[in-house]
Structures are given as C-alpha cells and as structure tokens.
Amino acid sequence: MVKRILNLVQLARVLKERGNWKLIRHSKKQLEDFILCRSGLNKKSLVGAWFYWFRLLKGAEVLIWRLETFGFLFPPKSGSERCEHLNRYL
C-alpha cells in the first residue's frame, strides 16, 4: 500500500515536470475517458476502473509510459522546440 502511495506521488511529480498541459486542457474529455476506462478496448465499470488503477500503481513506470504514449507527458529530456513541434496541430 505504501508503494502505491509513493508511486502516486512520483506520478504527480512527473506530471508537474513533464506534463503536456496544452494537450491536457485541449482534450479533457479524452483524458477523463482514459482515467475512467470508458473508451477503446479497455472498457470497465467505475469499480473495475478503480481496481485497475490500484493495480497499475504497483509500478509507476508502466503508467508513465502509457501517459507518454498518449502524449499527455513529454518524453524525458525533450527541449522546448521538440515540445512545440509535438503540439503544433492543437
């Protein structure tokens, strides 16, 4: 349980440092569907989503990788030019 809380703190820290806030503000509904597991192949009930995220917080690396894949986090050590290039279509 303590490991999951520490991973949640680590996730918040990474989101603060590398969060793609322009994309997050632009696609709030998509992020909400991602968090509540309401879209795609990963549809779950609200209780099922809670257990899914509880299990995912066992290892923060996978969750951070998923957020990077969907563009909600910038890759590590990406410069401001790269960040602007990633958001040029928003």
BAKE-464793 format. One record per atom (N, C-alpha, C): x, y, z; residue in three letters; atom name; residue number from 0. Coordinates in pm, whole numbers, always signed. Atoms other than C-alpha are relative to their C-alpha. Example, Ala and Ser with C-alpha at 12.3 -4.5 7.8 and 13.67 -1.06 7.14 Angstrom:
<nodes>
{{+89; -119; +0}; 'ALA'; 'N'; 0}
{{+1230; -450; +780}; 'ALA'; 'CA'; 0}
{{+90; +120; +0}; 'ALA'; 'C'; 0}
{{-82; -119; -6}; 'SER'; 'N'; 1}
{{+1367; -106; +714}; 'SER'; 'CA'; 1}
{{-77; +109; +73}; 'SER'; 'C'; 1}
</nodes>
This chain:
<nodes>
{{+82; -119; +0}; 'MET'; 'N'; 0}
{{+0; +0; +0}; 'MET'; 'CA'; 0}
{{+86; +125; +0}; 'MET'; 'C'; 0}
{{-89; -115; -6}; 'VAL'; 'N'; 1}
{{+284; +238; +84}; 'VAL'; 'CA'; 1}
{{+66; +23; -135}; 'VAL'; 'C'; 1}
{{-62; -11; +132}; 'LYS'; 'N'; 2}
{{+449; +162; -251}; 'LYS'; 'CA'; 2}
{{-93; +68; -99}; 'LYS'; 'C'; 2}
{{+96; -63; +91}; 'ARG'; 'N'; 3}
{{+132; +263; -435}; 'ARG'; 'CA'; 3}
{{-13; +150; +28}; 'ARG'; 'C'; 3}
{{+8; -143; -34}; 'ILE'; 'N'; 4}
{{+114; +594; -247}; 'ILE'; 'CA'; 4}
{{+126; +71; -48}; 'ILE'; 'C'; 4}
{{-124; -60; +49}; 'LEU'; 'N'; 5}
{{+480; +662; -325}; 'LEU'; 'CA'; 5}
{{+0; +11; -153}; 'LEU'; 'C'; 5}
{{+10; -6; +146}; 'ASN'; 'N'; 6}
{{+416; +579; -691}; 'ASN'; 'CA'; 6}
{{-96; +109; -45}; 'ASN'; 'C'; 6}
{{+93; -108; +31}; 'LEU'; 'N'; 7}
{{+120; +818; -694}; 'LEU'; 'CA'; 7}
{{+68; +136; +16}; 'LEU'; 'C'; 7}
{{-76; -124; -20}; 'VAL'; 'N'; 8}
{{+346; +1092; -554}; 'VAL'; 'CA'; 8}
{{+100; +18; -114}; 'VAL'; 'C'; 8}
{{-95; -6; +111}; 'GLN'; 'N'; 9}
{{+608; +1007; -818}; 'GLN'; 'CA'; 9}
{{-71; +39; -129}; 'GLN'; 'C'; 9}
{{+78; -33; +119}; 'LEU'; 'N'; 10}
{{+341; +1025; -1089}; 'LEU'; 'CA'; 10}
{{-38; +148; +0}; 'LEU'; 'C'; 10}
{{+34; -142; -9}; 'ALA'; 'N'; 11}
{{+228; +1367; -965}; 'ALA'; 'CA'; 11}
{{+122; +87; -28}; 'ALA'; 'C'; 11}
{{-123; -75; +22}; 'ARG'; 'N'; 12}
{{+588; +1489; -966}; 'ARG'; 'CA'; 12}
{{+38; +0; -148}; 'ARG'; 'C'; 12}
{{-32; +10; +142}; 'VAL'; 'N'; 13}
{{+647; +1363; -1321}; 'VAL'; 'CA'; 13}
{{-99; +81; -82}; 'VAL'; 'C'; 13}
{{+102; -78; +70}; 'LEU'; 'N'; 14}
{{+319; +1518; -1436}; 'LEU'; 'CA'; 14}
{{+27; +149; +13}; 'LEU'; 'C'; 14}
{{-32; -142; -21}; 'LYS'; 'N'; 15}
{{+422; +1851; -1287}; 'LYS'; 'CA'; 15}
{{+120; +42; -84}; 'LYS'; 'C'; 15}
{{-122; -34; +73}; 'GLU'; 'N'; 16}
{{+765; +1839; -1455}; 'GLU'; 'CA'; 16}
{{-17; -10; -151}; 'GLU'; 'C'; 16}
{{+3; +28; +142}; 'ARG'; 'N'; 17}
{{+679; +1692; -1797}; 'ARG'; 'CA'; 17}
{{-140; -2; -60}; 'ARG'; 'C'; 17}
{{+138; +6; +49}; 'GLY'; 'N'; 18}
{{+303; +1731; -1834}; 'GLY'; 'CA'; 18}
{{-21; +86; -123}; 'GLY'; 'C'; 18}
{{+36; -73; +122}; 'ASN'; 'N'; 19}
{{+174; +1838; -2175}; 'ASN'; 'CA'; 19}
{{-131; +72; +29}; 'ASN'; 'C'; 19}
{{+119; -69; -49}; 'TRP'; 'N'; 20}
{{-68; +2090; -2028}; 'TRP'; 'CA'; 20}
{{-84; +57; -112}; 'TRP'; 'C'; 20}
{{+78; -49; +113}; 'LYS'; 'N'; 21}
{{-169; +2231; -2364}; 'LYS'; 'CA'; 21}
{{-92; -110; -52}; 'LYS'; 'C'; 21}
{{+82; +113; +46}; 'LEU'; 'N'; 22}
{{-291; +1886; -2474}; 'LEU'; 'CA'; 22}
{{-102; -39; +106}; 'LEU'; 'C'; 22}
{{+92; +38; -108}; 'ILE'; 'N'; 23}
{{-447; +1813; -2134}; 'ILE'; 'CA'; 23}
{{-120; +94; +3}; 'ILE'; 'C'; 23}
{{+112; -96; +2}; 'ARG'; 'N'; 24}
{{-653; +2134; -2146}; 'ARG'; 'CA'; 24}
{{-85; -16; -126}; 'ARG'; 'C'; 24}
{{+71; +13; +127}; 'HIS'; 'N'; 25}
{{-745; +2070; -2510}; 'HIS'; 'CA'; 25}
{{-89; -124; -4}; 'HIS'; 'C'; 25}
{{+75; +126; +9}; 'SER'; 'N'; 26}
{{-867; +1713; -2460}; 'SER'; 'CA'; 26}
{{-33; -56; +139}; 'SER'; 'C'; 26}
{{+39; +43; -134}; 'LYS'; 'N'; 27}
{{-1010; +1693; -2108}; 'LYS'; 'CA'; 27}
{{-89; -124; -4}; 'LYS'; 'C'; 27}
{{+94; +112; +10}; 'LYS'; 'N'; 28}
{{-1284; +1453; -2218}; 'LYS'; 'CA'; 28}
{{+75; -131; -31}; 'LYS'; 'C'; 28}
{{-77; +119; +34}; 'GLN'; 'N'; 29}
{{-1032; +1210; -2371}; 'GLN'; 'CA'; 29}
{{+78; -49; +121}; 'GLN'; 'C'; 29}
{{-73; +38; -120}; 'LEU'; 'N'; 30}
{{-823; +1213; -2053}; 'LEU'; 'CA'; 30}
{{-94; -59; +104}; 'LEU'; 'C'; 30}
{{+98; +53; -94}; 'GLU'; 'N'; 31}
{{-1133; +1159; -1841}; 'GLU'; 'CA'; 31}
{{-42; -141; -40}; 'GLU'; 'C'; 31}
{{+35; +135; +48}; 'ASP'; 'N'; 32}
{{-1232; +861; -2058}; 'ASP'; 'CA'; 32}
{{+115; -97; +22}; 'ASP'; 'C'; 32}
{{-118; +83; -24}; 'PHE'; 'N'; 33}
{{-876; +728; -2027}; 'PHE'; 'CA'; 33}
{{+8; -41; +147}; 'PHE'; 'C'; 33}
{{-9; +28; -143}; 'ILE'; 'N'; 34}
{{-881; +754; -1648}; 'ILE'; 'CA'; 34}
{{-113; -90; +47}; 'ILE'; 'C'; 34}
{{+116; +78; -43}; 'LEU'; 'N'; 35}
{{-1230; +609; -1606}; 'LEU'; 'CA'; 35}
{{-22; -126; -84}; 'LEU'; 'C'; 35}
{{+3; +121; +85}; 'CYS'; 'N'; 36}
{{-1163; +333; -1866}; 'CYS'; 'CA'; 36}
{{-133; -12; -74}; 'CYS'; 'C'; 36}
{{+127; +0; +72}; 'ARG'; 'N'; 37}
{{-1461; +427; -2082}; 'ARG'; 'CA'; 37}
{{+14; -8; -151}; 'ARG'; 'C'; 37}
{{-14; -1; +145}; 'SER'; 'N'; 38}
{{-1310; +413; -2429}; 'SER'; 'CA'; 38}
{{+93; -113; -45}; 'SER'; 'C'; 38}
{{-88; +100; +58}; 'GLY'; 'N'; 39}
{{-1139; +167; -2657}; 'GLY'; 'CA'; 39}
{{-31; -142; +45}; 'GLY'; 'C'; 39}
{{+16; +140; -36}; 'LEU'; 'N'; 40}
{{-1083; -196; -2574}; 'LEU'; 'CA'; 40}
{{+0; -22; +151}; 'LEU'; 'C'; 40}
{{-18; +12; -144}; 'ASN'; 'N'; 41}
{{-1037; -126; -2203}; 'ASN'; 'CA'; 41}
{{-121; +51; +78}; 'ASN'; 'C'; 41}
{{+120; -50; -66}; 'LYS'; 'N'; 42}
{{-1398; -51; -2104}; 'LYS'; 'CA'; 42}
{{-24; -77; +129}; 'LYS'; 'C'; 42}
{{+24; +60; -131}; 'LYS'; 'N'; 43}
{{-1466; -112; -1736}; 'LYS'; 'CA'; 43}
{{-105; +83; +73}; 'LYS'; 'C'; 43}
{{+91; -74; -86}; 'SER'; 'N'; 44}
{{-1723; -16; -1476}; 'SER'; 'CA'; 44}
{{+83; +91; +91}; 'SER'; 'C'; 44}
{{-70; -92; -88}; 'LEU'; 'N'; 45}
{{-1635; +254; -1223}; 'LEU'; 'CA'; 45}
{{+80; -75; +106}; 'LEU'; 'C'; 45}
{{-70; +81; -100}; 'VAL'; 'N'; 46}
{{-1544; -6; -960}; 'VAL'; 'CA'; 46}
{{+116; -76; -65}; 'VAL'; 'C'; 46}
{{-105; +69; +72}; 'GLY'; 'N'; 47}
{{-1346; -205; -1215}; 'GLY'; 'CA'; 47}
{{+116; +92; -35}; 'GLY'; 'C'; 47}
{{-105; -98; +31}; 'ALA'; 'N'; 48}
{{-1157; +110; -1317}; 'ALA'; 'CA'; 48}
{{+81; +31; +125}; 'ALA'; 'C'; 48}
{{-73; -28; -124}; 'TRP'; 'N'; 49}
{{-1069; +178; -953}; 'TRP'; 'CA'; 49}
{{+100; -111; +30}; 'TRP'; 'C'; 49}
{{-91; +112; -23}; 'PHE'; 'N'; 50}
{{-922; -169; -912}; 'PHE'; 'CA'; 50}
{{+110; -5; -106}; 'PHE'; 'C'; 50}
{{-99; -2; +107}; 'TYR'; 'N'; 51}
{{-745; -139; -1248}; 'TYR'; 'CA'; 51}
{{+111; +100; +31}; 'TYR'; 'C'; 51}
{{-101; -102; -32}; 'TRP'; 'N'; 52}
{{-571; +184; -1145}; 'TRP'; 'CA'; 52}
{{+76; -35; +128}; 'TRP'; 'C'; 52}
{{-67; +42; -123}; 'PHE'; 'N'; 53}
{{-494; +45; -799}; 'PHE'; 'CA'; 53}
{{+109; -102; -32}; 'PHE'; 'C'; 53}
{{-98; +100; +41}; 'ARG'; 'N'; 54}
{{-319; -249; -964}; 'ARG'; 'CA'; 54}
{{+112; +64; -83}; 'ARG'; 'C'; 54}
{{-100; -66; +83}; 'LEU'; 'N'; 55}
{{-142; -21; -1215}; 'LEU'; 'CA'; 55}
{{+98; +83; +83}; 'LEU'; 'C'; 55}
{{-88; -81; -84}; 'LEU'; 'N'; 56}
{{+1; +194; -935}; 'LEU'; 'CA'; 56}
{{+105; -82; +73}; 'LEU'; 'C'; 56}
{{-103; +85; -58}; 'LYS'; 'N'; 57}
{{+205; -105; -822}; 'LYS'; 'CA'; 57}
{{+136; +33; -62}; 'LYS'; 'C'; 57}
{{-121; -40; +70}; 'GLY'; 'N'; 58}
{{+462; +6; -1081}; 'GLY'; 'CA'; 58}
{{-27; +126; -80}; 'GLY'; 'C'; 58}
{{+28; -128; +64}; 'ALA'; 'N'; 59}
{{+465; +370; -1187}; 'ALA'; 'CA'; 59}
{{+58; +9; -141}; 'ALA'; 'C'; 59}
{{-67; -9; +129}; 'GLU'; 'N'; 60}
{{+690; +307; -1488}; 'GLU'; 'CA'; 60}
{{-96; -29; -116}; 'GLU'; 'C'; 60}
{{+95; +36; +106}; 'VAL'; 'N'; 61}
{{+414; +143; -1693}; 'VAL'; 'CA'; 61}
{{-102; +112; -20}; 'VAL'; 'C'; 61}
{{+98; -108; +9}; 'LEU'; 'N'; 62}
{{+167; +418; -1614}; 'LEU'; 'CA'; 62}
{{+61; +124; -63}; 'LEU'; 'C'; 62}
{{-69; -115; +61}; 'ILE'; 'N'; 63}
{{+419; +690; -1702}; 'ILE'; 'CA'; 63}
{{+22; -26; -149}; 'ILE'; 'C'; 63}
{{-18; +33; +141}; 'TRP'; 'N'; 64}
{{+496; +509; -2027}; 'TRP'; 'CA'; 64}
{{-131; +15; -77}; 'TRP'; 'C'; 64}
{{+130; -13; +69}; 'ARG'; 'N'; 65}
{{+124; +494; -2114}; 'ARG'; 'CA'; 65}
{{-37; +146; -21}; 'ARG'; 'C'; 65}
{{+30; -143; +14}; 'LEU'; 'N'; 66}
{{+84; +866; -2049}; 'LEU'; 'CA'; 66}
{{+91; +65; -104}; 'LEU'; 'C'; 66}
{{-90; -50; +105}; 'GLU'; 'N'; 67}
{{+389; +936; -2268}; 'GLU'; 'CA'; 67}
{{-51; -44; -137}; 'GLU'; 'C'; 67}
{{+47; +53; +127}; 'THR'; 'N'; 68}
{{+245; +715; -2542}; 'THR'; 'CA'; 68}
{{-120; +79; -52}; 'THR'; 'C'; 68}
{{+118; -75; +40}; 'PHE'; 'N'; 69}
{{-85; +905; -2546}; 'PHE'; 'CA'; 69}
{{+28; +150; -13}; 'PHE'; 'C'; 69}
{{-37; -140; +19}; 'GLY'; 'N'; 70}
{{+101; +1239; -2543}; 'GLY'; 'CA'; 70}
{{-28; +89; +118}; 'GLY'; 'C'; 70}
{{+30; -83; -116}; 'PHE'; 'N'; 71}
{{-9; +1359; -2200}; 'PHE'; 'CA'; 71}
{{+126; +37; +77}; 'PHE'; 'C'; 71}
{{-130; -33; -57}; 'LEU'; 'N'; 72}
{{+356; +1356; -2088}; 'LEU'; 'CA'; 72}
{{+100; +13; -113}; 'LEU'; 'C'; 72}
{{-108; -12; +97}; 'PHE'; 'N'; 73}
{{+652; +1480; -2288}; 'PHE'; 'CA'; 73}
{{+107; -103; +32}; 'PHE'; 'C'; 73}
{{-110; +93; -26}; 'PRO'; 'N'; 74}
{{+942; +1238; -2332}; 'PRO'; 'CA'; 74}
{{+106; +67; +88}; 'PRO'; 'C'; 74}
{{-104; -59; -84}; 'PRO'; 'N'; 75}
{{+1228; +1284; -2086}; 'PRO'; 'CA'; 75}
{{+104; +75; -83}; 'PRO'; 'C'; 75}
{{-106; -81; +61}; 'LYS'; 'N'; 76}
{{+1486; +1549; -2175}; 'LYS'; 'CA'; 76}
{{-37; +52; -138}; 'LYS'; 'C'; 76}
{{+39; -60; +127}; 'SER'; 'N'; 77}
{{+1284; +1695; -2460}; 'SER'; 'CA'; 77}
{{+4; +152; +17}; 'SER'; 'C'; 77}
{{-16; -145; -6}; 'GLY'; 'N'; 78}
{{+1361; +2057; -2534}; 'GLY'; 'CA'; 78}
{{-129; +71; -35}; 'GLY'; 'C'; 78}
{{+121; -79; +27}; 'SER'; 'N'; 79}
{{+1114; +2339; -2583}; 'SER'; 'CA'; 79}
{{-37; -5; -148}; 'SER'; 'C'; 79}
{{+31; +11; +143}; 'GLU'; 'N'; 80}
{{+1147; +2314; -2963}; 'GLU'; 'CA'; 80}
{{-75; -130; -29}; 'GLU'; 'C'; 80}
{{+65; +130; +21}; 'ARG'; 'N'; 81}
{{+1050; +1947; -2951}; 'ARG'; 'CA'; 81}
{{-143; +3; +55}; 'ARG'; 'C'; 81}
{{+134; -8; -59}; 'CYS'; 'N'; 82}
{{+755; +2021; -2722}; 'CYS'; 'CA'; 82}
{{-93; +81; -90}; 'CYS'; 'C'; 82}
{{+82; -80; +92}; 'GLU'; 'N'; 83}
{{+629; +2293; -2959}; 'GLU'; 'CA'; 83}
{{-31; -78; -126}; 'GLU'; 'C'; 83}
{{+21; +80; +120}; 'HIS'; 'N'; 84}
{{+673; +2056; -3253}; 'HIS'; 'CA'; 84}
{{-109; -105; +23}; 'HIS'; 'C'; 84}
{{+101; +101; -30}; 'LEU'; 'N'; 85}
{{+460; +1790; -3080}; 'LEU'; 'CA'; 85}
{{-140; +59; +9}; 'LEU'; 'C'; 85}
{{+132; -64; -18}; 'ASN'; 'N'; 86}
{{+178; +2040; -3015}; 'ASN'; 'CA'; 86}
{{-38; +91; -115}; 'ASN'; 'C'; 86}
{{+25; -96; +108}; 'ARG'; 'N'; 87}
{{+181; +2218; -3350}; 'ARG'; 'CA'; 87}
{{-138; -12; -62}; 'ARG'; 'C'; 87}
{{+132; +19; +60}; 'TYR'; 'N'; 88}
{{-156; +2074; -3459}; 'TYR'; 'CA'; 88}
{{-116; +28; +95}; 'TYR'; 'C'; 88}
{{+108; -28; -96}; 'LEU'; 'N'; 89}
{{-351; +2172; -3146}; 'LEU'; 'CA'; 89}
{{-57; +136; -22}; 'LEU'; 'C'; 89}
</nodes>
